[in-house]
């Protein structure tokens, strides 16, 4: 099976549309590591799409916040404003969908989906040291995670932890053949708000039969997404950061 694996869409329809066009015909099922909503201007449209098209979504911290399960004190002012606006525009059906999303990790045969880390769905896994600390809690050889908005991840081997290579700015994909005697923490990156200084929408394709991951980037109409954010009255910085990927 070839899986289209997404994360951190954050209500950015233009970015998602570009990813779906770029990946068209290359996968059988869609999976998501969380954070469908907040920051962007089209949360209802994203939730409707996920409900109709995605095989499994594990909840992210912003999904949980919109569902009313999160204390927002640790959110920055822009995130709090985005969450309040998002909750005000989502229909009851969309809010019910977010409330019903499962907490990761959720197992899918030989791999699992999670948002933050296997111990804590809010934990950021950014460094090899952080990845090494959670190795003992990985229940599957391959774990797909999100939350950091950083495409890539880690190979965990008896000889140590290695950071995985994401596509360079002058390329659109990086192919990785997975070893059988190692564990992997793999982040598809953020569709809707990348933070690795590459503004292109990030995602991956996983071929479970051949054990191959393709990290991919897709350019999209950033100006249109920015305009919708500003027109909605959301904080301007949520629009401006899209063009820098930071």
C-alpha positions as CSV (number, residue, x, y, z in Angstrom):
1,X,0.0,0.0,0.0
2,X,1.1,3.5,-0.8
3,X,0.1,6.1,1.8
4,X,-0.1,9.8,1.5
5,X,0.9,11.0,5.0
6,X,0.2,14.6,6.0
7,X,0.5,16.7,9.1
8,X,-0.2,20.2,10.4
9,X,-2.5,21.4,7.6
10,X,-3.7,24.3,9.8
11,X,-6.7,25.3,7.7
12,X,-4.6,26.2,4.7
13,X,-6.7,25.1,1.7
14,X,-4.3,26.4,-1.0
15,X,-1.4,24.3,0.5
16,X,-3.5,21.2,0.8
17,X,-4.9,21.6,-2.7
18,X,-1.3,21.8,-4.1
19,X,-0.3,18.7,-2.2
20,X,-3.2,16.7,-3.5
21,X,-2.5,17.7,-7.0
22,X,1.2,16.9,-6.7
23,X,0.5,13.5,-5.2
24,X,-2.5,12.6,-7.5
25,X,-2.5,8.9,-8.5
26,X,0.4,8.0,-6.3
27,X,-1.3,6.6,-3.2
28,X,-4.1,4.5,-2.0
29,X,-5.0,6.0,1.4
30,X,-4.5,9.3,3.2
31,X,-3.4,9.5,6.8
32,X,-2.8,12.6,9.0
33,X,-0.7,13.2,12.1
34,X,-2.9,16.0,13.4
35,X,-3.6,19.7,13.5
36,X,-6.2,20.1,10.8
37,X,-7.2,23.6,12.1
38,X,-6.1,27.0,13.5
39,X,-3.8,29.6,11.9
40,X,-5.4,29.4,8.5
41,X,-8.7,30.8,7.2
42,X,-10.6,27.7,6.0
43,X,-11.0,25.3,8.9
44,X,-14.5,24.1,8.0
45,X,-13.4,23.2,4.5
46,X,-10.4,21.3,5.8
47,X,-12.5,19.4,8.3
48,X,-15.1,18.5,5.7
49,X,-12.3,17.2,3.4
50,X,-10.7,15.1,6.2
51,X,-14.1,13.6,7.2
52,X,-14.7,12.5,3.6
53,X,-11.2,11.6,2.4
54,X,-8.8,10.7,5.2
55,X,-8.6,7.1,6.5
56,X,-7.2,8.1,9.9
57,X,-6.4,11.4,11.7
58,X,-4.8,11.5,15.1
59,X,-5.6,14.6,17.0
60,X,-3.1,17.5,17.3
61,X,-2.9,20.1,20.1
62,X,-4.8,22.6,18.0
63,X,-7.6,20.1,17.1
64,X,-7.8,19.4,20.9
65,X,-8.0,23.1,21.6
66,X,-10.8,23.7,19.2
67,X,-12.6,20.7,20.7
68,X,-12.5,22.4,24.1
69,X,-10.1,19.9,25.6
70,X,-7.1,22.3,25.9
71,X,-6.0,25.0,28.4
72,X,-4.9,27.8,26.1
73,X,-2.6,29.6,28.7
74,X,0.5,28.2,27.0
75,X,-0.6,29.3,23.5
76,X,1.0,32.5,22.2
77,X,-1.4,35.5,21.6
78,X,-1.6,34.8,17.8
79,X,-2.4,31.1,18.5
80,X,-5.1,32.0,21.1
81,X,-6.7,34.5,18.7
82,X,-6.7,32.0,15.8
83,X,-8.2,29.3,18.1
84,X,-11.0,31.7,19.3
85,X,-11.8,32.7,15.7
86,X,-11.7,29.1,14.5
87,X,-14.1,27.9,17.1
88,X,-16.4,30.8,16.3
89,X,-16.7,29.8,12.6
90,X,-16.8,26.0,12.8
91,X,-20.1,24.3,12.6
92,X,-21.3,22.0,15.4
93,X,-20.7,19.0,13.1
94,X,-17.1,20.0,12.5
95,X,-16.5,20.5,16.3
96,X,-17.9,17.1,17.0
97,X,-15.5,15.6,14.4
98,X,-12.6,17.2,16.1
99,X,-13.8,16.0,19.6
100,X,-13.9,12.4,18.3
101,X,-10.4,12.3,16.9
102,X,-8.2,9.7,18.6
103,X,-5.2,10.4,20.7
104,X,-2.0,9.0,19.2
105,X,-0.1,6.8,18.9
106,X,-2.5,4.7,16.8
107,X,-1.1,1.5,15.2
108,X,-1.5,0.8,11.5
109,X,0.0,-2.7,10.9
110,X,3.8,-2.2,10.9
111,X,3.7,1.5,11.7
112,X,2.0,4.0,13.9
113,X,0.7,7.6,13.8
114,X,1.2,10.2,16.5
115,X,1.3,13.9,16.8
116,X,4.1,14.9,19.3
117,X,5.9,11.9,20.9
118,X,4.8,8.4,22.0
119,X,4.8,9.6,25.6
120,X,3.2,13.0,25.2
121,X,1.2,14.3,22.3
122,X,2.4,17.9,23.1
123,X,6.1,17.0,23.2
124,X,8.4,18.4,20.4
125,X,10.9,16.0,18.9
126,X,13.5,18.3,17.3
127,X,16.9,16.9,18.3
128,X,18.5,13.5,18.0
129,X,18.8,13.5,21.8
130,X,15.1,14.0,22.2
131,X,14.4,11.2,19.7
132,X,16.8,8.8,21.6
133,X,14.9,9.4,24.9
134,X,11.7,8.1,23.5
135,X,13.1,5.1,21.6
136,X,12.0,2.6,24.3
137,X,8.4,3.8,23.9
138,X,8.1,3.1,20.2
139,X,5.7,0.2,19.6
140,X,6.3,-0.1,15.9
141,X,9.4,0.0,13.7
142,X,8.1,3.1,12.0
143,X,6.4,6.1,13.7
144,X,5.1,9.0,11.7
145,X,4.7,12.2,13.8
146,X,4.1,15.9,13.4
147,X,3.8,18.9,15.7
148,X,7.3,20.5,15.0
149,X,6.4,21.6,11.4
150,X,9.9,20.3,10.4
151,X,10.1,17.7,7.7
152,X,12.6,14.8,8.2
153,X,13.0,12.8,11.4
154,X,15.4,10.3,12.8
155,X,16.8,6.8,12.3
156,X,17.4,5.1,15.6
157,X,20.0,2.3,15.5
158,X,22.1,0.5,18.0
159,X,25.0,2.6,16.8
160,X,23.2,5.9,17.5
161,X,20.6,8.3,16.2
162,X,20.9,9.9,12.7
163,X,18.9,12.8,11.4
164,X,17.0,12.1,8.1
165,X,17.6,14.3,5.0
166,X,14.7,16.4,3.7
167,X,14.5,17.8,0.1
168,X,16.9,20.7,-0.6
169,X,15.5,24.0,-1.7
170,X,16.5,23.2,-5.3
171,X,14.6,19.8,-5.3
172,X,11.1,18.5,-4.8
173,X,11.7,15.1,-3.3
174,X,14.1,13.0,-1.3
175,X,13.8,9.2,-1.4
176,X,14.7,7.1,1.6
177,X,14.9,3.2,1.7
178,X,14.2,2.1,5.2
179,X,16.6,-0.4,6.9
180,X,15.1,-3.4,8.6
181,X,17.2,-3.4,11.8
182,X,16.4,0.2,12.8
183,X,13.6,2.3,14.3
184,X,12.3,5.4,12.5
185,X,10.6,8.6,13.7
186,X,9.5,10.3,10.5
187,X,7.9,13.7,10.1
188,X,6.1,14.5,6.9
189,X,6.5,18.2,7.7
190,X,3.7,20.8,7.7
191,X,1.3,21.1,4.8
192,X,0.0,24.5,5.9
193,X,2.7,26.3,7.9
194,X,6.2,24.9,7.3
195,X,8.9,26.2,9.8
196,X,12.0,24.8,8.2
197,X,12.6,28.0,6.1
198,X,11.2,26.3,3.0
199,X,7.7,27.8,2.4
200,X,6.6,25.0,0.1
201,X,3.9,22.6,1.4
202,X,5.5,19.5,2.9
203,X,4.3,15.9,2.8
204,X,5.4,12.3,2.2
205,X,4.5,9.1,0.4
206,X,5.1,5.9,2.2
207,X,5.3,2.6,0.3
208,X,4.8,-0.1,3.0
209,X,5.5,-3.0,0.6
210,X,8.9,-1.7,-0.6
211,X,9.6,0.2,2.7
212,X,10.4,3.4,0.9
213,X,9.6,7.0,2.0
214,X,9.5,9.9,-0.4
215,X,9.7,13.3,1.3
216,X,8.1,15.8,-1.0
217,X,7.6,19.6,-1.3
218,X,4.9,21.3,-3.4
219,X,4.8,25.1,-4.2
220,X,1.4,26.7,-3.7
221,X,-0.4,30.1,-4.0
222,X,0.9,31.6,-0.8
223,X,-0.4,35.1,-1.7
224,X,-4.0,33.8,-1.9
225,X,-3.7,32.0,1.4
226,X,-2.3,35.1,3.0
227,X,-5.1,37.2,1.6
228,X,-7.7,34.9,3.1
229,X,-6.0,35.1,6.5
230,X,-6.0,38.9,6.5
231,X,-9.5,39.2,5.2
232,X,-10.7,36.9,8.0
233,X,-9.2,39.3,10.6
234,X,-6.7,36.8,11.9
235,X,-3.3,38.1,13.1
236,X,-1.2,39.5,10.3
237,X,1.8,37.5,11.3
238,X,0.0,34.3,10.5
239,X,-0.1,35.4,6.9
240,X,3.4,36.9,6.7
241,X,5.2,33.8,8.1
242,X,3.9,31.7,5.2
243,X,6.2,33.3,2.7
244,X,9.3,32.7,4.8
245,X,8.5,29.2,6.0
246,X,9.4,30.1,9.6
